[in-house]
Amino acid sequence: MVKNLRLLREEKGLSQQRLAEMLNISQQAVFKYEKTASEPDISTLVRLADIFDVSVDFLIGNSDIRSKNVPLNAVMLTVQESDHIKLWRTLPDNIKENIDTLIMSIKNPDMRL
């Protein structure tokens, strides 16, 4: 049930024992959650999501979106689209303006650059 727990734990560099201590449960319980031999209760799921700063849906494998705070009107982006947006946000304003102009000219070929 907690399909992404091991991935998240390893990304954060936590051992099963350390995560268990953070949750005040046994290391064996964490092991069972990762092996799907046991399922945590909802309050533990919420605590795990908080520890890893992900949604419960991502934690249990129901979503590929890690963010806990997805706006209601959010558009589902591909990984490539998301990467482009992240890169775009790091660009200087003048470069952003050039890219915006280029995109608009592709959308409207009659527009002059």
Stockholm file with secondary structure:
# STOCKHOLM 1.0

chainA/1-113         MVKNLRLLREEKGLSQQRLAEMLNISQQAVFKYEKTASEPDISTLVRLADIFDVSVDFLIGNSDIRSKNVPLNAVMLTVQESDHIKLWRTLPDNIKENIDTLIMSIKNPDMRL
#=GR chainA/1-113 SS CCTTHHHHHHHTTCCHHHHHHHHTSCHHHHHHHHTTSSCCCHHHHHHHHHHHTCCHHHHHTSCSCCCSCCCTTCCCCCHHHHHHHHHHHHSCHHHHHHHHHHHHHHHSTTSCC
#=GC SS_cons         CCTTHHHHHHHTTCCHHHHHHHHTSCHHHHHHHHTTSSCCCHHHHHHHHHHHTCCHHHHHTSCSCCCSCCCTTCCCCCHHHHHHHHHHHHSCHHHHHHHHHHHHHHHSTTSCC
//
